[in-house]
Amino acid sequence: MAESVPFDMAAPTPKDLYSLPDLYDILHTPETASEVDGLERLFALHGPRPRGKPRWLEPACGTARYLRVAAGRGIRVTGVDVSAEMIDYARDVFAKRKLQGDLILGDITALDDLVESEHFDFAFCPINSIRHIETDAGLVRHLKGIANALKPGGVYAVGMNFGGFDDDANALETPSEDIWEATRGSTHLHQLISYDPPTDPADRFEQVRSVLTVTRGMREPEQHISHYRLRTYNENQWYKLVAKSPLEPAGVVDEQGDALKCPGIGYAIRLLRRPTES
């Protein structure tokens, strides 16, 4: 592992990580193939039995790293993301690798305007991406759009942590940090990411700060600092909003699709299903 670069470098650049798709892709691509293995197993265990090749939908797809692996395995894929930089990068990679897929620029709270109805066997939104939606109304619109996009019996796998406060106003989380490192060619990335949960039950947002240090060969390191926030949900808040959509809870599983009996507030895949029409 390369030596870490100090975080007190002068004049860090203020670029948001989500506007740097090449760096975002380097940072998140390791282990993608094994993560798609998990998604395929999860779909096999909990999804419908498709006729022909399955159709997968990923809202908030970013650089479409999951979808390009899935497309290479013969799955028909569609991704949606609000970032033009991310979608442009994803389309370029798909074209260079001669992969088939629909990569759509748009808001995931307006899926009815972006994707076909009753078209998909499986949808997935991992690593807390759904928590970028900032309002209850936006989440309900999103879930209704997913329900409309799924075929009857189709499954939506949402990867997220519960957090914030419980119904008795007890804090569920404390501040935490993660460090991530990745290398592609001569480019090495070191990310320090900190999470500050809300300190008041009326505040539903976890504040996230990313400090990304980039070393390109022998050049001077550069640093990019990003700030964003993620909406928090406890179990009751989440399932109250799910109940306002046509989707039904279908279990809580790990990233391989195996049932979790006591998921608590940790990361888990929350399964939702479009009911099979009678």
GIGIHU-V438645 format. One line per field, one symbol per residue. ss: DSSP state (H for helix, E for strand, C for the rest). psi: psi as a letter, one per 20 degrees, with the letter a starting at -180 (. if undefined). A space follows every 50 residues. Layout:
BEGIN
ss=???
psi=???
END
This chain:
BEGIN
ss=CCCCCCCCCCCCECCCHHHCHHHHHHHHHCCHHHHHHHHHHHHHHHCCCC CCCCEEEEECCCCCHHHHHHHHCCCEEEEEECCHHHHHHHHHHHHHCCCC CEEEECCHHHHHHCCCCCCEEEEEECCCHHHHCCCHHHHHHHHHHHHHHE EEEEEEEEEECCCCECCCCCECCCCEEEEEEEEECCEEEEEEEEEECCCC CCCCEEEEEEEEEEEECCCCCEEEEEEEEEECCCHHHHHHHHCCCCEEEE EEECCCCCECCCCCCCCEEEEEEECCCC
psi=pqpqpqjkqqlqqkpphijmhggggghihpjgghhhggggggghhirroq obpqpqpoqlicjkhghhgghijjppqpqpqiohgggggghgggghjlqp qpopprpijlhhihrqqlhqhpqqnaljhhihpiqghggggghhhghhhq qpiqqpoooqqqbcqaijkppirrqrqqpqqqpocjppqppopqporqip hiojppppppoopponcjrpqqpppqprqpqqprgggghhhhiiriqqpk rpraiijpqphmhbirproopqqpqpp.
END
